[in-house]
């Protein structure tokens, strides 16, 4: 069992990704579709590079000149049907089991949980 991470058009690229030119691993937020039904954004951990080379199907480029912070390597990332194992889905709150989507806590959508983690992480860093 596997998932396919795909960027359907340039407007769907992942933008402003820090460390996009150096990272070996990444967590990708992608719209999960199961049996043709959209389940919303879910997180997947995956290899970004292997042996220093981008994984097949991943392309990156610089975001270009910015008003400030041009020393940062902010990149955009494009996924062209990159296959990842089912184990790549961070599945504490939801999973796909035998082809069926299961939400473990009906009161907490995965996107709400992701948003909470991003918010608290930024507060802790600040």
Buried (B, 14 or more C-beta within 10 A) or exposed (E): EEBEBBBEEEEEBBEEBEEBBEBEEBEBBBEBBBEEEEBBBBBBEBBBBEEEEBBEBBEBEBBEEEEEEEEEBBBBBBBEEBBBEEEBBBBEBBBBEEEEBEEEEEEEBBBEBBEEEEEEEEEEEE
